Amino acid sequence: MGRSRWKFENETFNTLKNQDYNFEHNFGHGKEQLCTVFAFLMMLAFYVDQIQQSSCQYFKKILQELKTRLKFWESIRAVFKIIPCKNMMQIFFCIADMYQIRLE
């Protein structure tokens, strides 16, 4: 049971380190616990992304069309910087318009 838990933890941390979350080993306990807060915020963002990836049909469709997660994340950043958006749905529809992806 312990080995399966380690496997799960290692896969999660490898994802955080290697898939553009920039999770580094130096996110430990720092002065005034700022590093710990950063680590918790990154884990929270990862959790929200996992929920979105498993349940949002627009997320799945755009990711399928763009082929790579890096291109998808860069598109979200670009739209977020340029256009004031009220929610993620608006960001998804802007990305779909940019790449001419049809969302139903």
Secondary structure, DSSP 4 states (H G I P E B T S, - for coil): -HHHHHHHHHHHHHHHHHTTS---TT-SS-GGGHHHHHHHHHHHHHHHHHHHHHH-HHHHHHHHHH--HHHHHHHHHHHHHHS--SSHHHHHHHHHHHTT----
